[in-house]
Amino acid sequence: MIEFNHLQKVYDSTAALKDLSLRIPNGKIFGFLGHNGAGKSTTLKSLVSVIEPTSGTITVDGDNLADHRLAIKKRIGYVPDSPDIFLELTANDYWDLIASAYQIPKDHRHKRQAELMDLFDMTAHADSPIGDFSHGMRQKAIVIGALLPDPDIWVLDEPMTGLDPQAIYDLKQLMRNHAAKGKTVIFSTHVLATAQELCDDLAILRHGDLIYNGSVKQLLSTMPDATLETIYLKMAGRTADQQTVNDLERSDRND
């Protein structure tokens, strides 16, 4: 289980994340939803140790991230919100870097890498520089790197942006299979139909505040026949109905 306890992140005088507390059980696909600047990436980057929270704690299976950072990082595969990284490296060079950092045994690495390259149609591009790739191909290279160690926890920040329909379908299947093994998938998305399709539980953030945390099924039950998109926009959209937010929070507390 992953727990965020009173997490805050302040940049100068701007609070990007305000007193976030929630739990993510093992064996779930957990989604983060919110407009740009809502705090999704800040939360994920705090979990993967890219940024340091201003205050609060994160624990993974009872271990405090601050005290067990390296061990926890080795359990996480991370896809950042932009694939424009390591552009001077070839895809293979990047995967070599990942394999070295995670100390993946050679036989396991080559087998899994071959499977992932074949799945995402990247075998012919392994020795090309990432900087020469399209956005979608860069995304595939980063996804393969994140999944190469077969970590327990997948943290995927907008992982499907730029992917072709086949790659999106395949990644969804991988996410479902990973959670079915009792492991954890955490991802953010702006595609609400994808969140409704995949997520067991989710958190909705608005201006750094957590305005919903619970199951997708429970959220949909509050407005029969409505889609997640409709409910989300009532809660977090430009003309969000505060009474709707209050009612949903009250329903969450009572369940």
Residue frames as qw, qx, qy, qz and C-alpha x, y, z in Angstrom:
[[0.000, 0.887, 0.462, 0.000, 0.00, 0.00, 0.00],
 [0.379, 0.263, -0.012, 0.887, 1.14, 3.52, -0.81],
 [0.247, -0.808, -0.495, 0.201, 0.14, 6.29, 1.59],
 [0.244, 0.487, -0.006, 0.839, 0.39, 10.05, 1.17],
 [0.433, -0.644, -0.547, 0.315, 0.10, 11.77, 4.53],
 [0.128, -0.919, -0.159, 0.337, -0.53, 15.55, 4.66],
 [0.635, 0.070, 0.336, 0.692, 1.64, 16.11, 1.60],
 [0.143, 0.941, 0.148, -0.268, 2.29, 19.72, 0.61],
 [0.635, 0.081, 0.272, 0.719, 4.44, 21.32, -2.06],
 [0.042, 0.940, 0.179, -0.288, 4.95, 25.07, -2.21],
 [0.619, 0.289, 0.207, 0.700, 6.81, 26.88, -4.98],
 [0.098, 0.295, -0.076, 0.947, 7.70, 30.37, -3.78],
 [0.326, 0.029, 0.456, -0.827, 4.27, 31.54, -2.60],
 [0.694, 0.107, -0.338, -0.627, 2.22, 29.13, -4.71],
 [0.558, -0.182, 0.765, -0.265, 0.89, 25.92, -3.19],
 [0.429, 0.252, -0.705, -0.505, 0.92, 23.24, -5.90],
 [0.599, -0.215, -0.769, -0.066, -0.30, 20.60, -3.46],
 [0.313, -0.488, 0.286, -0.763, -2.28, 21.23, -0.27],
 [0.474, -0.247, 0.675, -0.508, -2.41, 18.72, 2.57],
 [0.727, 0.185, -0.502, -0.431, -2.90, 15.65, 0.37],
 [0.373, -0.265, 0.842, -0.286, -3.75, 12.45, 2.26],
 [0.851, 0.204, -0.120, -0.468, -4.84, 9.25, 0.51],
 [0.566, -0.312, 0.762, 0.038, -4.10, 5.53, 0.24],
 [0.637, 0.437, -0.461, -0.436, -3.46, 3.43, -2.85],
 [0.834, -0.228, 0.479, -0.149, -3.95, -0.31, -2.19],
 [0.172, -0.342, 0.839, 0.387, -1.92, -2.97, -3.95],
 [0.285, 0.262, 0.906, 0.170, -3.56, -4.74, -6.87],
 [0.263, 0.796, 0.438, -0.324, -5.34, -1.64, -8.16],
 [0.390, 0.390, 0.305, 0.777, -5.23, 0.65, -11.14],
 [0.206, -0.743, -0.386, 0.506, -5.37, 4.09, -9.55],
 [0.394, 0.589, 0.327, 0.625, -5.96, 7.25, -11.57],
 [0.207, -0.515, -0.219, 0.802, -5.19, 10.89, -10.92],
 [0.257, 0.683, 0.528, 0.435, -7.47, 13.36, -12.67],
 [0.204, -0.782, -0.203, 0.553, -7.34, 17.14, -12.78],
 [0.433, 0.898, 0.049, 0.056, -6.83, 20.15, -15.00],
 [0.636, 0.419, -0.244, 0.601, -3.33, 21.37, -15.86],
 [0.054, 0.494, -0.378, 0.781, -1.73, 22.66, -12.67],
 [0.732, -0.489, -0.203, -0.428, -4.06, 20.67, -10.41],
 [0.423, -0.644, 0.592, -0.238, -1.17, 18.86, -8.69],
 [0.986, 0.112, 0.033, -0.117, -1.16, 15.49, -10.48],
 [0.729, 0.493, -0.331, 0.340, 2.43, 15.58, -11.72],
 [0.112, -0.675, 0.493, -0.538, 3.61, 17.12, -8.45],
 [0.823, -0.316, 0.326, -0.342, 2.14, 14.15, -6.59],
 [0.971, 0.224, -0.018, 0.078, 3.68, 11.58, -8.93],
 [0.491, 0.649, -0.377, 0.443, 7.06, 13.31, -8.98],
 [0.400, -0.631, 0.475, -0.465, 7.06, 13.33, -5.19],
 [0.947, -0.139, 0.231, -0.177, 6.43, 9.58, -5.14],
 [0.903, 0.328, -0.025, 0.277, 9.28, 8.85, -7.57],
 [0.610, -0.580, 0.026, 0.539, 11.66, 11.25, -5.78],
 [0.471, 0.527, 0.248, 0.663, 12.03, 13.71, -8.65],
 [0.081, -0.659, 0.095, -0.742, 10.96, 16.51, -6.30],
 [0.306, -0.119, -0.753, 0.570, 11.00, 16.87, -2.54],
 [0.265, -0.760, -0.532, -0.263, 7.69, 17.79, -0.87],
 [0.036, -0.646, 0.247, -0.721, 7.65, 20.85, 1.33],
 [0.369, -0.286, 0.682, -0.563, 6.05, 18.82, 4.12],
 [0.890, 0.054, 0.080, -0.446, 4.26, 15.55, 4.74],
 [0.358, -0.390, 0.843, 0.098, 5.30, 11.94, 4.23],
 [0.777, 0.282, -0.371, -0.422, 4.97, 9.14, 1.70],
 [0.486, -0.353, 0.790, -0.123, 5.13, 5.50, 2.77],
 [0.680, 0.288, -0.549, -0.392, 5.29, 2.36, 0.62],
 [0.825, -0.153, -0.544, -0.012, 4.26, -0.85, 2.37],
 [0.668, -0.709, -0.188, 0.124, 5.00, 0.84, 5.67],
 [0.671, -0.147, 0.050, 0.725, 8.45, 2.15, 4.72],
 [0.026, 0.897, 0.103, -0.429, 8.96, 5.91, 4.79],
 [0.701, 0.656, 0.090, 0.265, 10.19, 7.12, 1.40],
 [0.020, 0.928, -0.306, 0.211, 12.58, 9.59, 2.99],
 [0.551, -0.585, 0.590, -0.082, 14.28, 6.79, 4.96],
 [0.689, 0.000, 0.704, 0.170, 14.24, 4.06, 2.29],
 [0.398, 0.714, -0.108, -0.566, 14.50, 6.11, -0.88],
 [0.158, 0.479, -0.776, -0.378, 16.84, 3.91, -2.94],
 [0.209, 0.073, 0.973, -0.067, 15.05, 0.65, -2.10],
 [0.425, 0.591, 0.531, -0.435, 11.67, 2.14, -2.95],
 [0.319, 0.686, -0.313, -0.574, 12.92, 3.74, -6.17],
 [0.010, 0.289, -0.913, -0.286, 14.05, 0.30, -7.36],
 [0.284, 0.331, 0.881, -0.183, 10.47, -0.90, -6.98],
 [0.345, 0.742, 0.289, -0.498, 9.08, 1.84, -9.22],
 [0.450, 0.219, 0.553, 0.667, 8.95, 2.20, -13.00],
 [0.044, 0.710, 0.261, -0.652, 8.29, 5.80, -14.05],
 [0.392, 0.492, 0.495, 0.600, 7.04, 7.39, -17.25],
 [0.139, -0.379, -0.208, 0.891, 7.39, 11.20, -16.93],
 [0.377, 0.721, 0.424, -0.398, 4.96, 13.72, -18.36],
 [0.448, 0.802, -0.263, -0.295, 7.29, 14.41, -21.31],
 [0.955, 0.035, 0.206, 0.211, 9.32, 11.88, -23.34],
 [0.466, 0.823, -0.157, 0.282, 11.81, 14.55, -24.45],
 [0.538, -0.740, 0.404, -0.003, 14.69, 13.20, -22.37],
 [0.625, -0.322, 0.640, 0.311, 18.07, 11.61, -23.19],
 [0.651, 0.698, 0.092, -0.284, 17.64, 12.77, -26.77],
 [0.212, 0.740, -0.615, -0.169, 21.31, 12.19, -27.64],
 [0.409, -0.241, 0.877, -0.071, 21.12, 8.51, -26.67],
 [0.429, -0.002, -0.752, -0.500, 19.87, 5.73, -28.88],
 [0.783, -0.348, -0.100, -0.505, 16.90, 3.80, -27.56],
 [0.892, -0.027, -0.411, 0.183, 19.21, 0.89, -26.81],
 [0.341, 0.330, -0.446, 0.759, 21.61, 3.18, -24.93],
 [0.433, -0.420, 0.162, -0.781, 18.70, 4.41, -22.82],
 [0.914, -0.234, -0.192, -0.272, 17.55, 0.88, -22.05],
 [0.715, 0.183, -0.488, 0.465, 21.16, -0.03, -21.17],
 [0.001, 0.418, -0.373, 0.828, 21.12, 2.84, -18.68],
 [0.716, -0.346, 0.032, -0.605, 17.88, 1.60, -17.13],
 [0.932, -0.029, -0.361, 0.010, 19.13, -2.00, -16.98],
 [0.509, 0.282, -0.503, 0.639, 22.31, -0.86, -15.22],
 [0.246, -0.425, 0.287, -0.822, 20.45, 1.33, -12.71],
 [0.819, -0.243, 0.072, -0.515, 18.06, -1.49, -11.80],
 [0.192, -0.450, 0.872, -0.025, 20.77, -4.18, -11.99],
 [0.872, 0.218, 0.095, -0.429, 18.63, -6.36, -14.25],
 [0.644, -0.232, 0.690, 0.236, 20.20, -9.77, -14.97],
 [0.087, 0.394, -0.574, -0.713, 21.27, -9.96, -18.63],
 [0.006, 0.170, 0.943, 0.285, 19.17, -12.98, -19.57],
 [0.072, 0.655, 0.675, -0.331, 16.03, -11.48, -18.03],
 [0.054, 0.649, -0.047, -0.757, 16.74, -8.07, -19.56],
 [0.053, 0.245, -0.697, -0.672, 17.21, -9.35, -23.12],
 [0.011, 0.356, 0.926, 0.122, 14.11, -11.53, -22.99],
 [0.041, 0.728, 0.539, -0.423, 11.86, -8.81, -21.60],
 [0.018, 0.584, -0.217, -0.782, 13.31, -6.11, -23.83],
 [0.007, -0.027, 0.821, 0.570, 12.72, -8.25, -26.90],
 [0.015, 0.544, 0.838, -0.045, 9.10, -8.81, -25.84],
 [0.007, 0.762, 0.308, -0.569, 8.47, -5.12, -25.23],
 [0.025, -0.435, 0.461, 0.773, 10.19, -3.99, -28.44],
 [0.013, 0.179, 0.886, 0.427, 8.10, -6.44, -30.42],
 [0.007, 0.649, 0.721, -0.243, 4.90, -5.42, -28.66],
 [0.035, 0.839, 0.158, -0.519, 5.46, -1.71, -29.30],
 [0.706, 0.633, 0.216, 0.235, 6.96, -2.18, -32.79],
 [0.112, -0.955, 0.264, 0.078, 10.33, -0.69, -31.79],
 [0.875, -0.175, 0.333, 0.305, 12.74, -3.48, -32.76],
 [0.653, 0.517, 0.225, 0.505, 13.86, -1.78, -35.97],
 [0.054, 0.892, -0.016, 0.449, 14.46, 1.52, -34.15],
 [0.783, -0.568, -0.140, 0.214, 16.51, 0.31, -31.18],
 [0.670, -0.177, 0.098, 0.714, 19.79, 1.78, -32.47],
 [0.200, 0.667, 0.276, 0.663, 18.37, 5.13, -33.58],
 [0.161, 0.058, -0.403, 0.899, 18.79, 8.32, -31.50],
 [0.009, -0.611, -0.726, 0.315, 15.75, 9.19, -29.41],
 [0.021, 0.567, 0.016, -0.823, 16.07, 12.76, -30.69],
 [0.126, 0.139, -0.671, -0.717, 15.23, 11.52, -34.22],
 [0.002, 0.366, 0.931, -0.021, 11.99, 9.89, -33.08],
 [0.292, -0.543, -0.365, -0.698, 8.48, 11.27, -33.39],
 [0.390, -0.435, 0.406, -0.703, 6.73, 12.12, -30.13],
 [0.915, -0.128, -0.005, -0.382, 4.91, 8.79, -30.14],
 [0.849, 0.242, -0.413, 0.224, 8.10, 6.80, -30.73],
 [0.128, 0.479, -0.548, 0.673, 9.85, 8.67, -27.92],
 [0.657, -0.341, 0.256, -0.622, 6.93, 7.80, -25.68],
 [0.970, 0.035, -0.211, -0.119, 7.26, 4.12, -26.62],
 [0.590, 0.401, -0.529, 0.459, 10.99, 4.18, -25.83],
 [0.164, -0.434, 0.501, -0.731, 10.34, 5.68, -22.39],
 [0.842, -0.196, 0.073, -0.497, 7.48, 3.25, -21.67],
 [0.899, 0.175, -0.389, 0.099, 9.71, 0.30, -22.57],
 [0.321, 0.438, -0.565, 0.621, 12.39, 1.65, -20.24],
 [0.459, -0.387, 0.356, -0.716, 9.92, 2.01, -17.37],
 [0.921, -0.086, 0.056, -0.376, 8.57, -1.52, -17.78],
 [0.621, 0.489, -0.606, 0.084, 11.90, -3.18, -18.53],
 [0.033, 0.353, -0.807, 0.473, 12.75, -3.98, -14.86],
 [0.540, -0.379, -0.701, -0.271, 9.21, -5.34, -14.32],
 [0.038, 0.205, -0.554, 0.806, 8.86, -3.25, -11.14],
 [0.050, -0.420, -0.855, 0.300, 6.08, -3.73, -8.59],
 [0.088, 0.763, 0.379, -0.515, 4.80, -0.17, -8.94],
 [0.401, 0.381, 0.449, 0.702, 4.15, 1.55, -12.26],
 [0.029, -0.727, -0.262, 0.634, 3.88, 5.35, -12.10],
 [0.398, 0.323, 0.594, 0.620, 2.75, 6.62, -15.49],
 [0.043, 0.610, 0.203, -0.765, 2.21, 10.35, -16.06],
 [0.569, 0.635, -0.030, -0.521, 0.01, 10.77, -19.15],
 [0.507, -0.302, 0.749, 0.300, 1.50, 7.55, -20.61],
 [0.577, 0.432, 0.676, 0.154, -0.73, 7.32, -23.67],
 [0.197, 0.875, -0.008, -0.443, -0.09, 10.80, -25.06],
 [0.217, 0.690, -0.552, -0.415, 1.11, 10.46, -28.64],
 [0.367, -0.134, 0.916, 0.088, 0.77, 6.68, -28.81],
 [0.400, 0.056, -0.618, -0.675, -0.96, 5.06, -31.77],
 [0.771, -0.221, -0.010, -0.598, -4.20, 3.11, -31.17],
 [0.879, 0.047, -0.472, 0.044, -2.45, -0.28, -31.17],
 [0.397, 0.262, -0.581, 0.660, 0.13, 0.87, -28.62],
 [0.401, -0.329, 0.267, -0.812, -2.61, 2.36, -26.42],
 [0.891, -0.136, -0.214, -0.378, -4.53, -0.92, -26.51],
 [0.787, 0.136, -0.529, 0.286, -1.41, -2.93, -25.68],
 [0.136, 0.335, -0.516, 0.776, -0.41, -0.65, -22.81],
 [0.631, -0.310, 0.100, -0.704, -3.91, -0.90, -21.34],
 [0.929, -0.059, -0.343, -0.123, -3.66, -4.68, -21.41],
 [0.567, 0.245, -0.559, 0.553, -0.27, -4.57, -19.70],
 [0.196, -0.376, 0.362, -0.830, -1.70, -2.30, -17.00],
 [0.818, -0.235, -0.062, -0.521, -4.63, -4.64, -16.36],
 [0.884, 0.071, -0.445, 0.124, -2.37, -7.70, -16.23],
 [0.325, 0.358, -0.540, 0.689, 0.03, -6.00, -13.81],
 [0.440, -0.340, 0.301, -0.775, -2.75, -5.08, -11.39],
 [0.901, -0.098, -0.236, -0.349, -4.22, -8.59, -11.68],
 [0.717, 0.173, -0.570, 0.361, -0.93, -9.92, -10.27],
 [0.578, -0.694, -0.356, 0.240, -1.54, -7.92, -7.08],
 [0.494, -0.095, 0.017, 0.864, 0.79, -5.11, -8.11],
 [0.019, 0.774, 0.344, -0.532, 0.11, -1.40, -8.48],
 [0.382, 0.393, 0.414, 0.727, -0.50, 0.88, -11.45],
 [0.068, -0.753, -0.303, 0.580, -0.78, 4.62, -10.87],
 [0.388, 0.239, 0.456, 0.765, -1.41, 6.90, -13.81],
 [0.142, 0.577, 0.225, -0.772, -2.63, 10.35, -14.67],
 [0.280, 0.311, 0.715, 0.560, -4.71, 11.16, -17.71],
 [0.248, 0.269, 0.060, -0.929, -6.82, 13.87, -19.29],
 [0.442, -0.020, -0.696, -0.566, -8.74, 11.24, -21.27],
 [0.498, -0.201, 0.505, -0.676, -11.68, 10.63, -18.97],
 [0.899, 0.131, -0.177, -0.379, -13.08, 7.74, -21.00],
 [0.619, 0.343, -0.666, 0.237, -9.77, 5.93, -20.44],
 [0.103, -0.304, 0.664, -0.676, -9.95, 6.60, -16.71],
 [0.742, -0.047, 0.206, -0.636, -13.52, 5.28, -16.59],
 [0.867, 0.259, -0.385, -0.182, -12.48, 2.19, -18.54],
 [0.633, 0.325, -0.616, 0.338, -9.34, 1.32, -16.56],
 [0.012, -0.444, 0.556, -0.703, -9.41, 2.71, -13.03],
 [0.469, -0.403, -0.772, 0.144, -10.52, 0.86, -9.94],
 [0.319, -0.782, -0.335, 0.418, -10.03, 3.94, -7.76],
 [0.435, 0.547, 0.126, 0.705, -9.13, 7.52, -8.49],
 [0.289, -0.595, -0.292, 0.691, -8.32, 10.89, -7.01],
 [0.290, 0.776, 0.331, 0.451, -9.52, 14.18, -8.46],
 [0.442, -0.384, -0.167, 0.793, -7.41, 17.25, -7.73],
 [0.189, 0.851, 0.337, 0.357, -8.37, 20.87, -8.21],
 [0.053, 0.863, -0.213, 0.456, -5.88, 23.69, -7.64],
 [0.224, 0.431, -0.742, 0.462, -3.84, 21.45, -5.35],
 [0.536, -0.182, 0.520, -0.640, -6.83, 20.29, -3.29],
 [0.047, -0.065, -0.988, -0.134, -8.12, 16.72, -3.21],
 [0.495, 0.008, 0.064, -0.866, -11.82, 16.94, -4.04],
 [0.924, -0.014, -0.020, -0.381, -12.56, 13.24, -4.51],
 [0.099, 0.444, -0.890, 0.034, -10.88, 9.98, -3.57],
 [0.688, 0.023, 0.598, -0.411, -12.70, 6.69, -3.97],
 [0.497, 0.111, 0.815, 0.276, -13.85, 4.07, -6.43],
 [0.128, 0.052, -0.498, -0.856, -14.97, 4.86, -9.96],
 [0.257, -0.396, -0.853, -0.221, -18.04, 2.71, -9.40],
 [0.219, -0.598, -0.572, 0.516, -19.04, 4.73, -6.36],
 [0.037, -0.375, 0.094, 0.921, -18.51, 8.03, -8.15],
 [0.186, -0.089, -0.682, -0.701, -20.61, 6.94, -11.13],
 [0.234, -0.475, -0.847, 0.046, -23.39, 5.79, -8.81],
 [0.085, -0.467, -0.368, 0.799, -23.86, 9.35, -7.54],
 [0.377, 0.501, -0.109, -0.771, -25.19, 10.44, -10.93],
 [0.654, 0.188, 0.732, 0.037, -26.92, 7.52, -12.69],
 [0.637, 0.646, 0.390, 0.158, -26.53, 7.46, -16.48],
 [0.089, 0.966, -0.221, -0.104, -23.81, 10.15, -16.38],
 [0.829, 0.350, -0.255, 0.352, -20.32, 9.55, -17.71],
 [0.659, -0.423, -0.162, 0.601, -17.17, 10.17, -15.71],
 [0.319, 0.266, 0.193, 0.889, -16.53, 13.15, -17.99],
 [0.269, -0.694, -0.358, -0.563, -19.84, 14.75, -17.01],
 [0.680, -0.672, -0.269, 0.118, -19.29, 14.17, -13.31],
 [0.655, -0.147, -0.032, 0.741, -15.67, 15.34, -13.45],
 [0.182, 0.417, 0.210, 0.866, -16.57, 18.60, -15.18],
 [0.441, -0.757, -0.323, -0.358, -19.27, 19.31, -12.59],
 [0.744, -0.582, -0.149, 0.293, -16.68, 18.83, -9.86],
 [0.593, -0.413, 0.194, 0.664, -13.51, 20.30, -11.32],
 [0.443, 0.527, 0.445, 0.572, -14.49, 22.17, -14.48],
 [0.175, 0.261, 0.005, 0.949, -14.54, 25.89, -15.09],
 [0.467, -0.382, -0.070, -0.794, -18.13, 26.14, -13.86],
 [0.387, -0.056, -0.892, 0.227, -17.82, 23.50, -11.16],
 [0.560, -0.592, -0.262, -0.518, -20.87, 23.21, -8.95],
 [0.018, 0.438, -0.708, 0.554, -19.62, 23.44, -5.36],
 [0.732, -0.169, 0.327, -0.573, -22.78, 21.76, -4.08],
 [0.920, 0.245, -0.278, -0.127, -22.02, 18.76, -6.31],
 [0.430, 0.466, -0.651, 0.417, -18.52, 18.60, -4.83],
 [0.332, -0.356, 0.568, -0.664, -19.91, 18.79, -1.30],
 [0.881, -0.012, 0.087, -0.465, -22.51, 16.08, -1.99],
 [0.841, 0.325, -0.429, 0.055, -19.90, 13.73, -3.44],
 [0.195, 0.452, -0.678, 0.546, -17.52, 14.30, -0.53],
 [0.572, -0.252, 0.432, -0.650, -20.38, 13.60, 1.88],
 [0.940, 0.132, -0.129, -0.287, -21.28, 10.39, 0.00],
 [0.619, 0.434, -0.597, 0.269, -17.63, 9.27, 0.16],
 [0.102, -0.405, 0.654, -0.630, -17.48, 9.79, 3.94],
 [0.722, -0.123, 0.300, -0.611, -20.72, 7.89, 4.51],
 [0.877, 0.240, -0.366, -0.201, -19.72, 4.76, 2.53]]
